[in-house]
Amino acid sequence: MFIQPVCLAVILVAIAALLARYVKIKDSYSQHKVLPPGSLGLPLIGETIGFLRAHKLDKTQEWIYERVAKHGPVFKTSLLGYPTVFLIGAAGNRFVFHANDGAILSNQPTPVVSIMGKHNTFELNGGLHRLMRGAMSSFLQPETLQKYVQSMDSIVKQQIEFDGKESVKTVMLMKRLTFKVTCALLFAIPPGREQDLLFEDFTAALKGLWSLPFDLPKSPFRRAIRARERICKFFSDLIRERKNELLEDKGSSKGDVVSSFANLRDGDGGEIEEDVLIDNLITLVIGSHDTTAILLTLLIRLIARNEDVRNGVIEEQLAILKEREGGDDENLTWNDLQKMKYTWRIAQELMRQIPPVFGNFKKVVKDTSFGGFDIPKGWQVFWLASATHMDKNIFPDPERFDPTRFEGSSKSFPPFSYIPFGGGPHSCPGNEFARVEVLLIVHHLIVNYQWSEMVPDEPITRDPLPYPAMGLPIKLHPRKLGY
């Protein structure tokens, strides 16, 4: 089969661009005498294919530690088009999250920037970053969430209806459930066909975040880029609609994130560019629903597998249900959530062993050094959660599932050693939103249903986030209260 001329032209242009960048970067680091040990792999693609293959099979940690065994905790490779330095350990995490000389920024690799947008909050710095992050945080902080708990609880209860189904695929259930909560609560987007199409586009966009950045037919990157185009059109129309509503209502807001963004002004009183607003809406959707869906899926799996965990969660949630009997509130309250201490410790320990975000890239914007090695401008660094999460010197017997690690305020770990939400000024602002959503969903599932896995020993795959490979099909049975 011959390659179509247009496809061939795209391939040649992509290769030429990568080659030019490769030569430029190679010239820049040839002047540095103390580079980290390791191999940059093949020209242009480096070790990307092996890395992505290992990631897909949930063997990224083995891939990394093969290189740690050869080169030590600081080593170089080349991934997604850039030379990359892995920094393994708490000191490396601190350096990545808090580089005091401003040498490391949260700029992401080309595929991530192409899909999330160059103005997303992880790319922004300075005043605009503070403005956008502040606007997001105002909706995600505990003080605001206390007002939202009962509305969120009502949405969750409406959605957890299986219509007599005896089996469901947990992954898709949790993805759709968390997406619906995000749309309703943060964006005021009603259920319907538009919301369903938006969900499909975000699913496609996510699959392209860690992919080879070749805009070729049927490639994950091409599908993700096309999905982003449709998402941008949707949010552009929505922003325009909200701005018109604000004008008609003389500045009053619907109370959703889109209205808040549309009302933002910079230091000079000017409107924020629409591209900036759209990129940060996309970032907020990806950050507020998919990682939470992962955690919920893995919790459902753990509860099915571990009898001690299952009994502990049932006991805690049924006790809360019993306390509420005869009360005035139809929905769970903020105070009810604060009593779910065991359930949340289970989630914390699960995130230690299987962090939803395995690690991530940051960009070196000026020459710097770490551990006696030079890291040139233009390179990437990669932080790794499992390097500290599974360190026996920080978490004794790390392979053992032990939620008591997180009991009480007296238990503390070295800074930058427990990082399921990242760290530093670009850490995830939605960790409290995730906690509330997880606890509400687990409560309603556990008091209404029992379940069991339909595929024993189902493996984990990462695409790029960790999910059971077959979607975690479970068998459901209505629970009799008091069971």
C-alpha positions in Angstrom: 0.0 0.0 0.0 1.4 3.4 -1.0 1.5 6.3 1.4 -0.7 9.1 0.2 1.2 12.3 -0.9 -0.4 14.4 1.8 0.5 11.9 4.5 4.0 11.6 3.2 4.3 15.4 3.3 3.1 15.5 6.9 5.6 12.8 7.9 8.5 14.6 6.2 7.6 18.0 7.8 7.3 16.4 11.2 10.6 14.6 10.8 12.3 17.8 9.6 11.0 19.8 12.5 12.1 17.1 15.0 15.5 16.8 13.3 16.1 20.6 13.5 15.2 20.6 17.1 17.4 17.5 17.8 20.4 19.2 16.2 19.8 22.4 18.1 19.5 20.6 21.5 22.5 18.4 20.7 24.6 21.5 20.0 23.4 23.1 23.3 24.3 20.2 25.5 27.6 19.4 23.8 29.0 22.3 25.8 28.1 20.7 29.1 30.8 18.5 30.6 29.0 16.8 33.5 25.7 15.4 32.0 23.9 12.7 33.9 24.7 9.2 32.9 22.4 7.3 30.6 21.5 6.9 26.9 19.5 9.3 24.7 18.6 6.3 22.5 17.8 6.7 18.8 17.9 10.1 17.1 14.6 12.0 17.2 12.5 9.3 19.0 15.0 8.5 21.8 13.6 5.8 24.0 10.0 6.9 23.6 8.6 3.7 22.1 10.0 1.5 24.8 8.8 3.9 27.5 5.3 4.1 26.2 5.1 0.3 25.7 6.2 -0.2 29.3 3.7 2.4 30.4 0.8 0.7 28.5 1.7 -2.6 30.2 2.0 -0.9 33.7 5.7 -1.7 33.8 7.0 1.9 33.8 8.5 1.4 37.2 10.5 -1.6 36.0 11.6 0.4 32.9 12.8 3.2 35.1 14.5 1.1 37.8 16.4 -0.9 35.2 18.1 2.4 34.4 18.5 3.4 38.0 20.3 0.1 38.6 22.8 1.0 35.8 23.2 4.7 36.3 21.9 5.8 39.7 19.0 7.9 40.9 19.8 10.7 38.4 19.9 9.6 34.7 19.2 10.9 31.3 17.2 9.5 28.4 15.1 11.1 25.6 11.3 11.0 25.6 8.5 12.6 23.4 11.1 14.5 21.4 13.2 16.0 24.3 16.3 14.8 26.3 14.9 14.0 29.7 16.5 13.7 33.2 14.8 11.4 35.8 15.2 12.6 39.4 14.5 9.7 41.8 13.7 10.5 45.4 12.4 13.2 47.8 15.3 15.6 47.1 14.6 15.3 43.4 10.9 16.0 43.9 11.7 19.1 46.0 14.1 20.3 43.3 11.5 19.8 40.5 8.6 21.4 42.4 10.6 24.2 44.0 13.6 25.1 41.8 14.7 28.2 43.6 16.5 29.7 40.6 13.4 29.6 38.4 15.1 27.1 36.0 12.3 24.6 36.0 8.7 25.4 34.9 5.7 23.3 34.5 5.8 23.4 30.7 4.6 20.0 29.4 5.8 18.0 26.4 4.4 18.8 22.9 1.5 16.4 22.9 0.2 17.6 26.3 0.5 21.3 25.3 -1.1 20.6 21.9 -4.2 19.0 23.6 -4.5 21.0 26.9 -3.4 24.3 25.2 -0.3 26.5 25.7 -2.2 28.7 28.2 -3.3 26.0 30.6 -2.5 26.6 34.2 0.5 24.3 34.2 2.1 26.3 31.5 1.3 29.8 32.9 3.5 31.6 35.4 3.5 34.9 37.2 0.4 37.1 37.5 -1.7 35.3 34.9 -1.0 31.9 36.6 -2.1 33.4 40.0 -5.2 34.9 38.5 -6.4 31.7 36.8 -5.4 29.4 39.6 -7.2 31.7 42.1 -10.4 31.6 40.0 -10.3 27.8 39.9 -9.4 27.5 43.6 -12.3 29.7 44.6 -14.6 26.9 43.5 -12.5 24.1 44.9 -11.6 25.2 48.3 -13.2 23.6 51.4 -15.2 26.8 52.3 -16.9 26.7 48.9 -17.3 23.0 48.8 -19.2 23.0 52.1 -22.0 24.9 50.2 -21.9 22.4 47.3 -22.0 19.1 49.2 -25.7 18.6 49.3 -26.1 19.6 45.6 -23.3 17.2 44.7 -24.9 14.5 46.8 -28.2 14.9 45.0 -26.4 14.6 41.6 -24.6 11.4 42.7 -27.8 9.8 44.0 -29.6 10.5 40.7 -26.8 9.0 38.7 -26.2 5.8 40.7 -29.2 4.0 39.2 -28.4 0.8 37.4 -32.0 0.2 36.2 -31.9 -3.4 37.4 -28.6 -4.2 35.6 -26.8 -7.1 37.1 -23.4 -6.1 35.8 -21.6 -2.8 34.8 -18.2 -1.8 33.7 -16.8 0.2 36.5 -14.4 2.3 34.5 -17.0 3.8 32.2 -19.5 4.2 35.0 -17.0 6.2 37.1 -15.8 8.2 34.1 -19.4 9.2 33.2 -20.4 9.8 36.8 -17.5 12.1 37.7 -17.9 13.9 34.3 -21.6 14.5 35.0 -20.8 15.9 38.4 -18.1 18.2 37.0 -20.4 19.4 34.2 -23.4 20.1 36.5 -21.6 21.6 39.5 -18.7 23.5 38.0 -19.9 24.4 34.5 -23.8 24.4 34.7 -23.9 22.2 31.6 -27.2 20.2 31.7 -27.4 16.5 30.8 -28.2 15.7 27.2 -26.6 15.1 23.8 -24.2 18.0 24.0 -22.8 16.7 27.3 -22.5 13.2 25.9 -20.6 14.4 22.9 -18.3 16.5 25.1 -17.6 13.4 27.2 -16.6 11.4 24.1 -14.3 14.2 23.0 -12.5 14.5 26.3 -12.1 10.7 26.4 -10.3 10.9 23.0 -8.3 13.9 24.0 -7.0 12.2 27.1 -5.7 9.2 25.1 -3.4 11.5 23.2 -1.7 13.2 26.1 1.3 10.8 26.1 1.7 9.9 22.5 4.1 10.5 19.7 3.3 14.0 18.4 2.8 13.0 14.7 -0.4 14.4 13.2 -1.0 11.2 11.1 -4.4 9.7 10.1 -5.9 7.4 12.8 -3.1 8.2 15.2 -4.0 8.8 18.9 -2.5 12.3 18.5 -4.6 13.1 15.5 -7.8 11.9 17.1 -6.9 14.0 20.3 -6.2 17.1 18.3 -9.5 16.8 16.4 -11.3 16.3 19.7 -9.7 19.4 21.1 -10.9 21.4 18.2 -14.5 20.4 18.9 -14.1 21.0 22.6 -12.7 24.5 21.9 -15.7 25.3 19.7 -18.1 24.1 22.5 -16.4 26.2 25.2 -16.1 29.3 22.9 -19.9 29.2 22.4 -20.4 28.7 26.1 -18.2 31.6 27.1 -20.0 33.9 24.6 -23.4 32.7 26.0 -22.3 33.4 29.6 -20.9 36.8 28.7 -24.2 37.7 27.1 -26.0 36.5 30.3 -23.7 38.6 32.4 -24.5 41.7 30.3 -28.2 41.1 30.4 -28.1 40.6 34.2 -25.9 43.6 34.7 -22.9 41.6 36.0 -24.6 39.0 38.1 -23.1 35.5 37.8 -24.7 32.1 37.5 -22.2 30.9 40.1 -20.4 28.5 37.8 -16.7 28.4 36.7 -17.5 29.5 33.1 -19.3 32.7 34.3 -16.5 33.4 36.8 -13.9 33.0 34.0 -15.9 35.2 31.6 -16.0 37.9 34.3 -12.2 37.9 35.0 -10.1 41.0 34.4 -6.4 41.5 34.3 -4.4 44.0 36.3 -5.3 46.8 33.8 -9.0 45.9 33.8 -9.0 44.2 30.4 -10.7 40.9 29.6 -8.7 37.7 29.6 -8.2 36.3 26.1 -10.6 33.6 25.2 -7.8 31.1 24.4 -6.6 31.4 28.0 -10.1 30.8 29.3 -10.7 27.8 27.1 -7.3 26.1 27.8 -8.0 26.4 31.5 -11.5 25.1 31.3 -10.1 22.0 29.4 -7.4 21.6 32.1 -10.1 21.8 34.9 -12.3 19.2 33.2 -9.4 16.8 32.8 -8.1 17.4 36.3 -11.5 17.2 38.0 -13.0 14.1 36.6 -10.5 11.5 35.2 -8.1 11.1 38.0 -11.0 10.9 40.4 -12.6 8.2 38.2 -9.3 6.3 38.5 -9.3 6.4 42.2 -12.9 5.4 42.5 -12.4 2.5 40.1 -9.5 1.2 42.1 -11.4 1.6 45.3 -14.3 -0.5 43.9 -11.7 -3.2 43.0 -10.1 -3.1 46.4 -13.4 -3.3 48.2 -14.3 -6.4 46.1 -10.9 -8.1 46.8 -10.1 -7.2 50.4 -12.6 -8.5 53.1 -11.0 -6.4 55.9 -11.3 -3.2 53.9 -14.8 -4.1 52.8 -16.0 -4.7 56.3 -14.4 -1.5 57.6 -16.0 0.7 54.9 -19.4 -1.0 55.3 -19.3 -0.5 59.1 -18.3 3.2 58.8 -20.9 4.1 56.1 -23.8 2.2 57.7 -23.0 3.9 61.0 -23.3 7.3 59.3 -26.5 6.2 57.7 -27.9 5.1 61.0 -27.0 8.4 62.7 -28.9 10.3 60.0 -32.2 8.4 60.6 -35.0 10.8 61.4 -32.8 13.8 60.5 -34.0 16.9 58.5 -31.4 16.7 55.8 -32.3 14.5 52.8 -28.7 14.7 51.5 -25.3 14.1 53.1 -23.7 17.1 54.7 -20.2 18.4 55.2 -20.2 17.1 58.7 -21.1 13.6 57.5 -18.1 13.6 55.2 -15.8 14.5 58.1 -16.8 11.2 59.8 -15.6 9.1 56.9 -12.1 8.9 58.2 -11.5 5.2 57.6 -12.8 5.4 54.0 -10.5 8.3 53.2 -7.5 6.6 54.8 -8.2 3.6 52.5 -8.1 6.0 49.5 -4.9 7.6 50.7 -3.1 4.3 51.0 -4.4 3.2 47.6 -3.0 6.4 46.1 0.3 5.6 47.7 0.5 2.2 46.1 -1.1 3.2 42.8 -1.0 7.0 42.3 -3.4 8.2 39.7 -0.6 10.3 38.3 2.5 8.2 38.1 4.8 11.1 37.5 5.1 14.0 35.0 7.4 16.2 32.9 8.6 19.7 33.6 10.7 21.9 31.3 14.2 23.3 32.0 14.1 26.9 30.9 17.7 27.8 31.8 20.9 25.9 32.5 20.8 24.4 36.0 22.3 21.5 37.9 21.3 18.8 40.4 23.3 16.2 42.3 26.5 17.3 40.7 25.2 17.0 37.1 24.4 19.7 34.5 20.9 19.9 33.2 20.8 22.1 30.0 18.2 24.5 29.0 15.6 22.9 26.7 15.7 19.5 28.4 12.9 18.0 30.5 12.9 16.6 34.0 10.6 13.9 35.2 9.4 13.4 38.8 8.2 10.0 39.9 5.6 9.4 42.7 6.5 5.7 43.3 10.1 6.5 44.0 9.2 7.8 47.4 5.7 6.1 47.8 7.3 2.7 47.7 10.6 3.6 49.5 10.9 1.3 52.6 12.8 3.9 54.4 9.8 6.3 54.2 7.0 3.7 54.3 8.1 0.5 56.0 7.0 -2.7 54.2 5.7 -0.6 51.3 4.1 -3.6 49.5 1.7 -4.1 52.4 -1.6 -2.3 52.2 -1.8 -0.5 55.5 -4.2 2.5 55.9 -3.1 3.0 59.5 -0.1 4.9 58.0 -2.5 7.8 57.6 -4.1 7.7 61.1 -4.0 10.8 63.2 -2.2 14.1 62.8 0.9 12.7 64.5 1.8 10.6 61.5 3.9 12.6 59.2 6.2 11.9 56.3 9.2 13.8 55.0 8.3 16.7 52.7 7.8 15.8 49.0 7.6 12.0 49.8 3.8 11.6 49.5 2.8 13.4 46.3 -0.4 11.9 44.8 -1.5 15.5 43.9 2.0 16.7 42.9 3.6 19.5 44.9 4.6 23.1 44.9 2.8 26.1 43.3 1.5 23.9 40.4 0.1 21.1 42.5 -3.5 20.0 41.8 -5.9 22.5 43.3 -8.8 20.0 43.2 -7.6 17.5 45.8 -10.4 18.5 48.3 -13.0 18.4 45.5 -11.8 14.9 44.7 -12.1 13.9 48.4 -15.7 15.1 48.6 -16.7 13.4 45.4 -15.0 10.1 46.2 -16.6 9.9 49.7 -20.1 10.7 48.4 -19.9 8.1 45.6 -18.5 5.4 47.8 -21.2 6.0 50.5 -24.1 5.6 48.1 -22.6 2.5 46.4 -21.7 0.7 49.6 -25.0 1.3 51.4 -27.1 0.2 48.3 -25.0 -2.5 46.7 -22.7 -5.5 47.0 -20.5 -6.3 44.1 -17.9 -8.8 42.9 -15.3 -8.8 40.1 -16.2 -10.7 37.0 -12.6 -11.0 35.7 -10.3 -12.2 38.5 -6.7 -10.8 38.4 -7.6 -8.3 35.7 -4.3 -6.5 34.9 -3.8 -2.7 35.0 -3.0 -0.8 31.9 -2.0 2.9 31.5 -3.4 4.9 28.7 -1.9 7.2 30.0 -3.6 6.8 33.5 -4.0 3.5 35.3 -7.2 1.5 34.7 -8.1 -2.2 34.8 -7.5 -3.4 31.2 -11.1 -4.7 30.6 -12.9 -1.9 32.3 -13.4 -3.7 35.7 -16.8 -5.5 35.0 -18.6 -6.2 38.3 -21.6 -8.1 39.3 -24.1 -6.0 41.3 -26.6 -7.1 44.0 -28.8 -4.8 45.9 -27.8 -4.6 49.6 -30.2 -5.0 52.4 -29.5 -2.3 54.9 -27.9 -3.6 58.0 -26.1 -6.4 56.1 
